[in-house]
Amino acid sequence: MAVSHLQCKECKAEYPLEALYVCDQCFGPLEVVYDHSASTGDVAELRRRIQGGPQNIWRYADFLPLAGGPPGPSGRLASRVGLPAGCTPLIRADRLAERLGLREVWVKNDAANPTHSFKDRVVSVAVTRARELGFETIACASTGNLANSVAAHGAALGMDSYVFIPADLEEQKILATGIYGTNLVGVEGNYDDVNRLCTELCAEREWAFVNINLRPYYAEGSKTLAFEIAEQLGWELPDRCIVPVASGSLFTKIARGFEEWTELGLLDGELPRMNGAQAEGCSPVASAYAAGADVCRPVKPSTIAKSLAIGNPADGPYALDLARRSGGGVDAVSDDEIRAAIKLLAETTGVFTETAGGVTTAVLAKLAARGEIDPDERVVLVITGEGLKTLDAVRGTFETRTIAPSVEAFEAGVRQTVSV
């Protein structure tokens, strides 16, 4: 399948495959359009080609917006070398399902990526496209995980990078960004303030801001989560996916990945029910969904789930439309529910997630408690980041027993506990 052009999602005006992201006629967002005709035909051959590809996202190069040729055995694309993102585990979570009264739950653990979040997928695509377009500097506005990924990819490729973050970001994420030698800039304000600044800088600098002027290409990387889930399920669709919602891009692009492969005949069936998950302290999409609105009212974020703290989500209206037409929904959960869900997931699956994964797990538990998930459904829970990035969120959720180094002390002191 060949990438064709950029197109406005609102008025359908067409644009060349350049560093563009907004329509100059109606100011709508731009997205990538492909020519499907060359990829139709022998489904078995297309599946074999995918399965014969490298163990990373470049096995799906035919479905990504790149000008280079197909990858070789090493996963290199047109001699460009980056971090090998993708092909993360899909884990059957029977103990979690049992705790929630469900039959079949799978955990897609994208914390297994190089910088421990799904952002490596989108950055791999955006940076590869940036190099194709001749950029020498990459940059981003980030709530943390994207900062980690852009800094790491810049280091791996020898590219200059600038990373802009809210100054009060979690310390673990700041440390995991600065270590790569990037130009790290803390901005006094929330993510929406950071994003506004970067949008202004984008107009003045010849930089590839991966989630601004390269956003149409960047967003396409999220489709690889859908491709992997379907391939790992034996070329089958799940019945329901629960996905965190920040800007709404990940949520909508996972659905687009399922739809794309269904259109090509690689998958059979209907689009899964898509359930979005937000924190109550930043839930503009969930609030709009509950109110029956078609647009999101901006909010000022206040939640421990900082990676989802986007108060004015760019893809909010598209997320609302997807939730409704797929038969899913968008729910919000409290910070206490997030903490409890992080612990629940860890205790039942061995997966330690950051707060965004606590949000999705808490929404899964809420849907199960409300009886909205049919007992026969196959549910996929998307975990987007590693728990070591948000350690403060779980502080005080368990206890440590401290004893002297003897059997007698163990026998006598097991009831003595000290808060962590």
Secondary structure as UniProt FT lines:
FT   STRAND          2..8
FT   TURN            9..11
FT   STRAND          14..15
FT   TURN            24..26
FT   STRAND          29..35
FT   HELIX           37..39
FT   HELIX           43..51
FT   HELIX           57..63
FT   TURN            73..74
FT   TURN            78..79
FT   STRAND          90..92
FT   HELIX           94..100
FT   STRAND          104..109
FT   HELIX           110..112
FT   TURN            114..115
FT   HELIX           119..132
FT   TURN            133..134
FT   STRAND          137..141
FT   HELIX           145..157
FT   STRAND          160..166
FT   TURN            167..168
FT   HELIX           171..178
FT   TURN            179..181
FT   STRAND          183..187
FT   HELIX           191..202
FT   TURN            203..204
FT   STRAND          208..209
FT   TURN            210..214
FT   HELIX           215..220
FT   TURN            221..222
FT   HELIX           223..232
FT   TURN            233..234
FT   STRAND          240..244
FT   HELIX           249..263
FT   TURN            264..265
FT   STRAND          273..279
FT   TURN            280..281
FT   HELIX           284..291
FT   HELIX           306..308
FT   TURN            314..315
FT   HELIX           316..325
FT   TURN            326..327
FT   STRAND          329..333
FT   HELIX           335..349
FT   HELIX           355..369
FT   TURN            370..371
FT   TURN            375..376
FT   STRAND          378..383
FT   STRAND          385..386
FT   HELIX           387..394
FT   TURN            395..396
FT   STRAND          399..400
FT   HELIX           407..413
FT   TURN            414..415
FT   STRAND          418..419
//
